[in-house]
């Protein structure tokens, strides 16, 4: 990732009010990027609201990606060079309760985004963010590769697999030789300060500590590909730089995941987090009431070789940074933006050395 590359670029972010979107907005704004955002209003408790990030955007549209006319209007109005599509219903357990919202947001929302980009001459590249859960889970121990079959048991996972198929269809039908370069990014379980989403491991633990009601951990033995949000966003921007440079061979799916040693259990992550923040408590369960894979890993060899991308933060470092962010932000919520910007600056120094 080259921070100088982004100065003066015009980038449209969908889902900019979410967890990853908030970190990415601050990162790009720090690089001097011109930003537009298109998303549902931020949740009342969110990094976007804590840090007052609406001021970063030349155009801040609180709209739904399921509104194709409005999405096309905003895109034409801003005329971005790059679109990074993060807007989605991102939670597995919510997808069971709200399957139609999940399918319509994740699949049709992406189709609307790609159709708007197809008719916007300024757009040179589009990066669609999906998930590691887009793969048909075979319960094997090695990491999934981009060529492995897509699939999904729950509505969320299946919708992400379907999203990949929508992107593939648009790429082959409309963008094979002309038009925007179109790629997808499949990331693992992302951690970092400022995630307040429901039914996610670390936010649940922090909320439990705040309310003196320890969260119950339902699947402590599950193994996941954990990585810090900044390592993940580094991958997104590294790929986007190459797409904007016109490297059409990179218009394909990419996994962004940790080294194999950082595919660890939920319990291991909790214990490492507690080492940095001893006040954290939880209760261990031993059940998975909905279908959840016990083992999930990503093979990021393609990104390693073709993009020279590797996570600059180990999981141990990422957990320490995450604990530090929450501990300070819980004590002083007004510091949310300062804490986030400082970790971005520290990450840029670290990644420049690696």
N, C-alpha and C positions, 0 to 999 in steps of 0.2 A: 504494500500500500504506500502510495506517494502523496502526502498531504498537499504538496504544491500543485499536483495535477488538478485538484478540485477547486482551486481559486477561480471564482467567476463563473463556474459551470452552473447550468440550470437543471435542477433535479426535482422531480415530483415524487414525493413519498406518499403511498397510501398506508393507512394504519399507523400514521406518525404519532398518534396519541397513546399507543400501547407501550409496552415495556421496551422491546427492541427498538421501536420507532423513536422513542424518547432519547435513548442513548445515541442512536444514529443521527438524529437531528442535531444534538449538541456537538457531536463529532464533526459533522459536515459544516455546521455554522462556524465552528472554530477554524476550519480550513478556508473560510471565505466563500462558501458555496451559496448560490441563490436558491432559496427553497420555496416550494409550494407543498402543502399538505392536504390530503383528502382522507377523512376518517369520520367515524362516529364521534360524538363528544367524549372527551376523556372521562373515565370513571371518577367519582368524587374523591376517592383516595387513590392517587396515581402519581408517578414520577412527573408526568407531564404537568399536572396541576401544582404539585409541590414546588417544582422548579420554575414555574411560569414560562413555559416554553413556547407559548403562542406568539410571543414577540419575535421569534426567530424567523417567521415565515412572511414572505411577501404576499402570499395568498394562503389563507387558512380556511379551508372549506369543511364545515361539519356536516358531512353528507354520507349517504350509504352507497357502497359499491354496487348494490342491487338496483340503483337508479342509473340506467345507461345514458340517458339524455344529459343529466347533470354531470356525470363523469366526463362525457365527451366535451361538454361546454367548458369545464374547468381545464381540461387538458389543452384545448384549443386556445383558451385565454392565456395560459401561462407559457405555452410552447416550450416544454422541457426538452433537453437533449437526452436525458436518462429518466426512466421510471423504475423505481424499486417498489415492488408490490408486496406489502406486508399485511394488508387488511385481511382479516379472517376471523372465524370463530375458532379459537385456538385450544379449547379444553376438551379432553376426551370424555370426562364424565358428564359435562354439560351436553355433549353431543347425543348422549343417550336420552336426556330429558327433552332436547330440542333438535331432533334430527333434521327437520325441514329447514330450520334456520341455518344449521351447519352446512347442509348441501347447497342451499341457495347462496349463502355468503361465499363459501369456499370455491364452489365450482362455477356458478353463474357469475359471481362477482369477478372472478378471473377472466371469464369469457368477455364480460363487458369491458374490462380493462384492456384486453388485447384488441378488441374491436375498436375501441377509442384510439389506441396507439396506431392501429393500422391506417387510420384516416387522419393522423396528425403528422404532417411532413417534417416537423422539427425533431421527432423522436428518432434517435440513432440506436438506442439499445434499451432493452427491457429485462430486468431481473425479477423473476417470480420466486418468492420464498415459499417453500413447501415444508417438508418435515422428514425426519428419519423414519417416521411411522408410515410412510407411503409404501414401504416394502411389504410383500407377503411374508409374514413372519414364519420362519421355518424352525424356530427354537434351536438354531445352531449357535456354536460358540464363536465363529469367526464373523468379521464385519461384512455387512451388506455392501455390494458394489453397485455402481450406477446401472450396470447391465442386468442386475437381478430382477426377477418378476415383481411387478407392483401388485398391491392388494391391501386388504384391511378388513378386520373383523368388525370393529365398532364404526359408527357413522363418521367420526372424525378421521380416523385412519383411511377409511375407504374414500372419503371426500378428498383427501390429499393425494391419493393415488389417481383419482379421477381428474384432479387439477393438473397433475403431470401429463395425463393423456390429452387434456384440452390444449396445454402448451405445445405438446408434440404435434398435434393436429394443425395448430396455427403456424408453427414453424415450417412444417412440410407443405402446407397448402398455400401460404402467403409470403413467408419470409425465407424461403430456401436460398434464393440467389439475390434478392433485392429486399429493401425495407429494413426495419430495425433488426439488430442481432438479439436473439431471444434465448435466454438461459434460465435454468432453475437452480436453486440452492437448497440442499437438504441438510439441515443441521441437526445436531443431537440435542440433548437436554441442556438448555442454556441457563446459567445461574448468573447472579449479579445483583447489586443493590438496586432498589427501586421497583422491584417486581412485587406488586401487591395483589396479584391475581388469586382468585379463589382456587382451592383444591390443587395447589402446587406446594411442593415439599417445604422449601425454605420460607416463603411467605406465611404458610400455615404455622410453622414453628415460631416465627417472630410474633405473629398475632397471638399465639397461645401464651407467649411470655408476657406480652403487653397486658393481657386480660387475666393472667394467672390461671389459665385453663389449658394445661399442656395438650398439644395436638396428639391425636392417635395416629400412629404410623401403621397403615394397613398392610404394607407389603415390604418389610424391611430387607428381605433377601433379594429383591429385584435388582438386576444389574442394568445400568444405563450408560450411554456415552456422554459424560458430563464435560462441559467446557464453559469458560467465562464468556459473557456477552461480548466483551471487546475482542476476543480471539475470533468469535463468530463474525462480527461485523468487519473485522480486518479481512476475512475471506470474501465477504460480499463485495467490499470495495475493491479489493485486488482483482476479482473477476470483472467487475464493472469497468475498471480502468482499461482492461484488455479488450473488452467489448467495444468501448468507445474509441479505442485505437483501431478498430476495424478488423479484429482477428475473428473472422467468421467461423473458423474451425473450433472456437471455444463456445459457440452457441449450442450448448448441450447441458445435460444435468451435471452438477457437481455436489459431492458430499463434502461437508465441512464438519469434521469430528476430531476428537482428541487422539492422542497416542493410545495404543492398546493398554498401556499400564493405567490409564485413567478411566477405563471402563470398570467401575466399581459399584458395590452394592449401596443401596439407600442407607443402610446402617453405617457403613464406612464413612459416607459423606457426612452424616449427622455427627458422628464422633469427631471427625476432623473439624467440623464447624464449631463444635462445642469446645474444642481445644483453643480456638481463637476467641470464643465468647462463652465462658463457663456458666453464665446465667441461663443459657438455653436449656429447656427441659422438654421431654416428650414421653408418650406412653407407647409401648410396642404392641402392635396387634399381630395377627398371623392369618390374615384373610385377604382375599381379593374378590369382593362381591360382584364386580363386573369383570369382563374378560380383559386381563392385562398380561402382557408377555412378561415372563420371568427374566428373559435375557434379550438384550438388544444392543447391537454394536454396529458401528459404521467403519467402512474402509475408505480412508481419504487419500488413497494413493494417487488418484487422478489429480486432485488439487495439489498434492505434494510435488508431483512431477511436472505438470503442465503450467501451474501457476507459481511454483516455488513457495507455496503457502504451508506454514505449520503454525500451530498455536504458540504464541510467544509466552503465554502463561501456562504453567503446569496446573493441574487440578488443585494441588496443595496451595499454590499461590492464589488461585482464583477463589478458593474458599476463604482464605484469609482476607482478601480484598472485599469479598462479599460480607463477611462478618464485620469488618471494620466499617463498611458503609452503613449497614443497618444499625450498628451500635451507636454511631454518632448521629445518624438521622433520627433515630427514636428519641434520643436525648434533646436534639435541636433540629426540628423539622425544617426550619428556615435555611439550613445548610445543605439541603438536597442538591441544589445546582452546583454549589461550590465543591461538594464532595465528588460529584459526578465528573465535573471538569478536571479536577485534580487527578482522578484515576485515569481519565483519558490522556492527560499529559504524561503521567507516569508510564502508561502503556506505550505511548509513542517513543519515549526514551528507551524502554526495554526492547521494543520490536526493532528499533534502529540498530541495536547492538547484536541482535540475533541473526 
